[in-house]
Amino acid sequence: MSAVLTLIVVLAVVAAVVWLVRRHNADSAAALADAQAESRRWVERLGGQVLALTGTDDPSRQALADAAERYTAAGSQMEQARTAAQCRQVTETAYEGLYYVRAARTAMGMDPGPELPPLPGQSRAGEVSEDREVEVEGRRLGASPQPTDRNSHYYPGGTVAGRPVPRGWYSEPWWKPALVAGAWGVGSALLFTSLFSGMAGADQAAYADGFADGAALDDPGFDGGADGGFDGADQGGFDGGGLFDNDSDFGGDFF
């Protein structure tokens, strides 16, 4: 009799485990499906804007080119996404592309559209709040809160290789090498100090924290992480789809 009771208990435990595993798998599949649907919705929204708009000046054309790059990257990420976390990265890539769309629409005098969810590190980075023109290592660089003929490269704001880059318009995309390499080169601390020190829209405390160990950050071997983790390097080998490797608009290897 005891043997029969033991068998019944074992079978009950096995059945419970099987049910829990199936329930977990079903919940995981449902969560993944929801995440994929959400990602696909944002990617399609970005694609619709990219295909519908045509730039009318250099700032809007450049912003739309960057938005198109993010759209291509998001599509590549979408094809490879196998987890909910990877789908969230796809969504963040689409968000970034839509920030470029908003910038292009603003440059063309159009309604920028509805507000977007914040990007990783965006609030900490702050924004360009005044026109700046600086010379760093023989090159003149500009920054402005609004697009100009000179400052036609937009950045939506965020953390690049461990350092906050404010939202605004710049004379050239000097942050792109750090996005690709994951580290800033020698002289970058001077660039940040010259361009953003004392700027009301930039979080000076964040810059103080970021530059506390300037020598380490300027070390080419330092890996601060690129732009809030969009490349998905910590997601089981998830390939970000070349999100930041298109720098055809970058006129040189600065830093």
C-alpha positions in Angstrom: 0.0 0.0 0.0 2.8 2.4 0.9 4.5 1.7 -2.4 1.3 2.6 -4.2 1.0 5.9 -2.2 4.7 6.7 -3.0 4.1 6.1 -6.7 1.0 8.3 -6.6 3.0 11.1 -4.9 5.9 10.8 -7.4 3.5 10.9 -10.3 1.8 13.9 -8.9 5.1 15.7 -8.4 6.1 14.9 -12.0 2.8 16.1 -13.3 3.1 19.4 -11.4 6.6 19.9 -12.7 5.6 19.2 -16.2 2.6 21.7 -15.8 4.9 24.4 -14.4 7.4 24.0 -17.2 4.7 24.1 -19.9 3.2 27.2 -18.2 6.5 28.9 -18.0 7.2 28.1 -21.7 3.7 29.4 -22.7 4.2 32.6 -20.7 7.7 33.1 -22.2 6.3 32.6 -25.7 3.5 35.0 -25.0 5.9 37.6 -23.6 8.2 37.2 -26.7 5.2 37.5 -29.1 4.1 40.7 -27.3 7.6 42.1 -27.4 8.0 41.3 -31.1 4.7 43.0 -31.9 5.7 46.1 -29.9 9.1 46.2 -31.7 7.5 45.7 -35.1 5.0 48.5 -34.4 7.8 51.0 -33.7 9.9 49.9 -36.6 7.0 50.2 -39.0 6.2 53.7 -37.6 9.9 54.7 -38.2 9.8 53.2 -41.7 6.6 55.1 -42.6 8.2 58.4 -41.6 11.5 57.7 -43.4 9.7 56.8 -46.6 7.3 59.7 -46.4 9.7 62.6 -45.7 12.2 64.3 -48.0 14.7 66.8 -46.5 14.6 70.3 -47.8 18.0 71.5 -46.4 21.3 70.0 -45.1 20.2 69.5 -41.5 16.9 67.8 -42.4 18.5 65.6 -45.1 21.3 64.6 -42.7 18.8 63.8 -39.9 16.6 61.7 -42.3 19.7 59.9 -43.5 20.5 59.0 -39.8 16.9 58.0 -39.3 17.1 55.7 -42.3 20.3 54.1 -40.9 18.5 53.4 -37.7 15.6 51.9 -39.6 17.9 49.6 -41.5 19.6 48.6 -38.2 16.3 48.0 -36.4 15.1 45.7 -39.3 18.3 43.7 -39.1 17.9 43.4 -35.3 14.3 42.4 -35.7 15.3 39.5 -37.9 17.7 38.2 -35.2 15.7 38.9 -32.1 15.0 35.7 -30.2 14.3 37.1 -26.7 12.1 39.8 -25.2 15.3 41.7 -24.1 16.6 41.7 -27.7 13.2 42.9 -28.9 13.4 45.8 -26.4 16.7 46.7 -28.0 15.0 46.8 -31.4 12.4 49.1 -30.0 15.1 51.4 -28.6 16.8 51.5 -32.0 13.5 52.5 -33.5 13.0 55.2 -30.8 16.4 56.7 -31.7 15.5 56.7 -35.4 12.2 58.6 -34.6 14.2 61.2 -32.6 16.1 61.9 -35.8 12.8 62.1 -37.7 11.6 64.7 -35.1 14.8 66.6 -35.6 14.3 66.6 -39.4 10.7 67.7 -39.1 11.8 70.5 -36.7 14.5 71.6 -39.2 11.9 71.8 -41.9 9.5 73.9 -39.8 7.0 71.0 -39.4 5.2 69.8 -36.3 7.7 67.3 -34.7 5.0 65.0 -33.7 4.2 63.3 -30.4 6.8 63.0 -27.6 8.8 59.8 -27.6 10.0 57.6 -24.7 13.4 58.7 -23.4 16.5 57.0 -24.6 19.0 55.5 -22.2 21.2 58.2 -20.7 19.3 61.0 -22.5 18.1 62.8 -19.4 21.5 62.6 -17.8 23.2 64.0 -20.9 21.1 67.1 -21.0 20.9 69.3 -24.1 22.9 72.0 -25.9 21.4 75.2 -24.6 23.5 77.8 -26.4 25.7 78.3 -29.5 29.3 77.2 -29.0 32.3 77.4 -31.2 35.6 75.9 -30.0 38.9 74.9 -31.4 40.3 71.5 -30.3 43.6 70.3 -31.7 43.5 72.6 -34.7 39.9 71.8 -35.6 36.9 74.1 -35.1 33.8 72.4 -33.8 30.4 73.9 -33.3 27.3 73.1 -31.3 23.8 74.7 -31.3 20.4 74.0 -29.8 18.8 74.6 -33.3 20.0 73.5 -36.8 22.1 75.9 -38.7 24.0 75.8 -42.0 27.1 74.9 -40.0 25.6 72.7 -37.3 23.7 70.2 -39.4 24.4 67.0 -37.5 21.9 66.0 -34.9 22.4 63.8 -31.9 19.4 62.9 -29.7 21.4 62.8 -26.5 22.7 59.8 -24.5 25.8 58.1 -23.2 28.6 57.3 -25.7 31.4 55.1 -24.4 30.7 56.1 -20.8 30.4 59.9 -21.4 27.2 61.9 -21.7 26.7 63.7 -25.1 23.9 66.3 -24.9 21.0 66.5 -27.3 21.6 69.1 -30.0 23.0 70.0 -33.4 26.7 69.8 -34.2 29.1 70.8 -36.9 30.2 67.2 -37.4 29.4 63.8 -35.8 32.6 63.7 -33.7 31.1 61.0 -31.4 30.8 58.3 -34.1 34.3 56.8 -33.7 33.6 56.3 -30.0 30.3 54.6 -30.9 32.1 52.2 -33.2 35.1 51.6 -31.0 33.4 51.8 -27.6 36.1 54.1 -26.3 37.2 57.7 -26.6 40.6 58.7 -28.0 43.3 60.9 -26.5 42.1 64.5 -26.3 38.4 63.8 -25.8 38.4 65.3 -22.3 39.6 68.6 -23.7 36.8 68.5 -26.3 34.1 67.9 -23.7 35.5 70.6 -21.4 35.7 73.1 -24.1 32.3 72.4 -25.7 30.1 71.8 -22.7 31.7 73.2 -19.6 29.4 75.8 -18.0 26.6 75.1 -20.4 23.2 75.5 -18.7 21.5 72.7 -20.5 24.2 70.1 -19.8 24.3 68.3 -16.4 27.6 69.6 -15.0 27.5 67.1 -12.2 27.3 64.3 -14.8 30.4 65.7 -16.6 32.3 66.0 -13.3 31.5 62.3 -12.6 32.4 61.3 -16.1 35.7 63.1 -16.1 36.8 62.2 -12.6 39.2 59.7 -14.1 40.0 61.4 -17.4 43.2 59.4 -18.0 41.4 56.1 -17.8 38.6 57.4 -20.1 41.1 58.7 -22.6 42.9 55.3 -22.7 42.1 53.7 -26.1 41.7 50.4 -24.2 39.0 51.7 -22.0 35.6 50.2 -22.8 32.8 52.4 -21.4 30.0 50.8 -23.4 28.4 52.4 -26.4 25.2 54.4 -26.3 23.1 52.8 -23.8 23.8 49.2 -24.9 22.1 49.4 -28.3 24.5 47.1 -29.8 23.2 44.2 -27.8 26.6 42.9 -27.0 25.4 41.5 -23.6 22.5 39.6 -25.1 23.9 36.3 -25.9 25.8 37.3 -29.0 22.9 39.3 -30.4 24.2 41.3 -33.4 23.1 44.9 -33.4 22.9 44.9 -37.2 25.6 47.5 -37.8 23.7 50.2 -36.0 26.6 52.7 -35.9 28.9 51.5 -38.5 27.6 53.8 -41.3 29.7 56.9 -41.0 29.7 57.8 -44.7 28.7 61.4 -43.6 31.6 61.7 -41.2 34.4 63.8 -42.7 37.3 62.5 -40.8 38.7 60.4 -37.9 38.4 62.8 -35.0 39.8 61.3 -31.8 
